[in-house]
Amino acid sequence: TNSGYDILALHNLKSRGIIAGIGDKIGTGKESDVYVAITPRNTQVVLKFHRLGRTSFRDVKKKRDYFMVNALSKNKKHGTQYRTLPNSWLFLSRTSAIKEYAFMKSLYDVGYPTPKPLGQNRHIVAMSVVRGLPLYQLHSNRVSAEQAQSIFEQSAVLAGRLAQHGLVHCDLNEF
């Protein structure tokens, strides 16, 4: 069950000294729940619980390249064959968390402005807190023209750096 999986992952993160306790839910998305947690040193961190399949099975199936993990078989007699293998939502959520942690760590290690990746277990990613608010919550009357220009320029530079490494943020993807 989801609750049992949550408990196993939280126990592992606690045993490794990444967290000491969990607090309130601070966000809910289509594919995740986000909670604030506390470390043994009394520092706030964020826990992202990946929850694939909660809203739309079809969207996950179309958008995630790892949905059909192990669906490819190769043999000399029949060549490459594709099979449809069922995958559990827990497995897919775990795979999603592993990929997010790996990408976040890689980007953080070369100086991209990401939260600091602290750990991952099963379907949970632990990361540092980033203070601020999403740009969509900024009201145009509270941002000067100079601030808006600066935000745009910083975003364009960051998108350009990512593109130079062959990465395109999903929010900037033409699809």
Number of C-alpha atoms within 10 A of each C-alpha: 6 10 8 9 14 16 11 14 19 23 16 16 23 16 11 11 13 21 26 18 16 17 13 9 14 12 11 13 11 12 17 19 16 19 18 20 23 17 16 12 10 11 12 17 23 25 26 22 23 27 23 24 19 13 12 11 11 9 11 18 13 9 9 12 9 15 21 16 14 13 14 12 11 10 8 6 6 8 8 11 10 11 11 11 12 11 14 12 18 18 15 22 21 22 19 23 24 20 14 17 22 15 14 19 19 14 17 15 13 8 8 14 12 17 18 18 22 17 19 23 19 22 24 29 26 26 24 17 16 12 6 6 8 6 8 7 7 10 8 10 7 9 12 10 11 9 11 12 12 12 13 12 12 11 12 12 11 14 15 14 14 15 12 10 8 8 12 15 9 8 7 8 8 6 5
